[in-house]
């Protein structure tokens, strides 16, 4: 009877050890699955960014972009065109802002205030 009891205790200890070991492995697998999901999401984000960058690259290498930059930054035009350069402070209305009146010295301001 003692042997049966000893064998049962050993079987229970081995069973508990196996359950703990399997539980740890299952937990690691679940964690690894979460990491795989995060990596897939990051991969999708990077692929989107890659596609956007490819689109920008194509645009920057296009004739349209080169022509636009030549017109806007270099003030160049096509043959037969007249390039008009406006002053930097011209508003949307097309009016040239008037230059502000020169600042009077303080003594003239006081003189004007009292007399």
Backbone torsions as a table, in degrees:
resi	resn	phi	psi	omega
1	UNK	NA	-35.8	178.6
2	UNK	-65.2	-36.9	179.5
3	UNK	-65.2	-41.9	178.8
4	UNK	-61.9	-41.6	-179.5
5	UNK	-66.3	-42.5	178.9
6	UNK	-63.6	-42.4	178.5
7	UNK	-63.8	-40.9	178.6
8	UNK	-63.8	-41.3	179.6
9	UNK	-65.0	-42.6	179.0
10	UNK	-63.4	-42.9	179.0
11	UNK	-63.2	-41.0	178.8
12	UNK	-64.6	-43.7	179.6
13	UNK	-63.1	-45.5	178.6
14	UNK	-63.1	-41.2	179.1
15	UNK	-62.8	-44.4	177.9
16	UNK	-62.8	-41.3	177.3
17	UNK	-61.2	-43.5	178.1
18	UNK	-64.1	-40.9	179.0
19	UNK	-62.2	-44.6	178.8
20	UNK	-62.8	-44.2	-179.7
21	UNK	-62.4	-45.9	179.2
22	UNK	-64.7	-37.6	178.5
23	UNK	-62.9	-42.6	177.8
24	UNK	-62.0	-43.8	-179.4
25	UNK	-65.1	-39.7	177.9
26	UNK	-64.0	-42.5	178.5
27	UNK	-61.5	-43.4	177.8
28	UNK	-62.3	-40.8	178.8
29	UNK	-64.0	-41.9	177.7
30	UNK	-62.8	-42.2	177.6
31	UNK	-63.2	-41.7	179.3
32	UNK	-64.2	-37.3	177.3
33	UNK	-63.0	-39.3	176.9
34	UNK	-65.1	-39.7	178.6
35	UNK	-65.6	-37.0	178.0
36	UNK	-64.8	-41.9	178.5
37	UNK	-61.8	-44.2	177.8
38	UNK	-62.0	-40.8	179.5
39	UNK	-66.0	-37.6	178.1
40	UNK	-66.9	-40.2	177.4
41	UNK	-63.1	-43.5	178.6
42	UNK	-62.4	-40.3	178.4
43	UNK	-62.2	-42.6	178.7
44	UNK	-63.3	-41.8	178.0
45	UNK	-62.1	-43.7	-179.6
46	UNK	-66.7	-35.3	177.4
47	UNK	-66.9	-40.2	176.2
48	UNK	-60.9	-47.2	179.8
49	UNK	-61.2	-39.6	178.8
50	UNK	-61.4	-44.4	179.4
51	UNK	-63.8	-41.2	177.5
52	UNK	-61.4	-43.7	-179.8
53	UNK	-65.8	-36.3	176.5
54	UNK	-64.3	-40.2	177.5
55	UNK	-62.7	-43.7	178.1
56	UNK	-63.2	-40.3	-179.7
57	UNK	-61.3	-45.2	178.7
58	UNK	-61.5	-41.8	-179.8
59	UNK	-64.5	-45.0	-178.4
60	UNK	-67.7	-21.6	177.9
61	UNK	-93.6	-1.7	-176.7
62	UNK	-79.8	159.0	177.3
63	UNK	-65.3	-32.9	-179.2
64	UNK	-60.9	-45.3	-179.9
65	UNK	-66.2	-43.4	-179.7
66	UNK	-60.9	-43.6	179.8
67	UNK	-65.5	-41.9	-179.7
68	UNK	-63.5	-43.9	179.0
69	UNK	-66.1	-38.3	178.5
70	UNK	-63.7	-39.0	179.6
71	UNK	-72.7	-46.3	-172.7
72	UNK	-79.3	-45.4	-173.7
73	UNK	-93.4	-32.9	-176.5
74	UNK	-102.4	-4.3	-179.7
75	UNK	55.7	41.7	177.8
76	UNK	-100.8	160.0	177.6
77	UNK	-140.0	172.8	177.6
78	UNK	-75.0	160.3	177.2
79	UNK	-58.9	131.1	179.6
80	UNK	94.7	-10.4	178.5
81	UNK	-90.7	151.4	175.7
82	UNK	-106.3	125.8	-179.3
83	UNK	-91.5	126.4	178.5
84	UNK	-111.5	125.1	179.2
85	UNK	-109.0	118.9	-178.8
86	UNK	-92.2	153.0	175.5
87	UNK	-62.1	153.3	-174.3
88	UNK	-66.5	-21.8	-175.3
89	UNK	-98.8	15.1	180.0
90	UNK	-74.4	127.6	-179.7
91	UNK	-79.8	-178.1	-179.6
92	UNK	-69.1	-21.1	-178.8
93	UNK	-75.8	-15.7	179.1
94	UNK	91.7	-0.9	179.5
95	UNK	-83.9	140.1	176.0
96	UNK	-84.0	124.5	-178.2
97	UNK	-64.9	142.0	179.8
98	UNK	-73.9	149.8	179.7
99	UNK	-75.3	138.5	-178.9
100	UNK	-66.7	151.0	179.0
101	UNK	-63.5	144.3	-179.6
102	UNK	-62.3	144.4	-179.8
103	UNK	-69.5	129.0	178.3
104	UNK	-82.1	147.4	174.7
105	UNK	-64.9	157.7	-177.2
106	UNK	-60.0	-39.9	-177.5
107	UNK	-63.8	-33.7	177.6
108	UNK	-72.2	-34.8	176.8
109	UNK	-62.8	-44.2	179.5
110	UNK	-65.3	-41.6	-179.9
111	UNK	-63.5	-42.2	179.3
112	UNK	-67.6	-34.8	179.6
113	UNK	-66.7	-41.8	-176.0
114	UNK	-91.5	-21.6	-176.8
115	UNK	-124.5	NA	NA
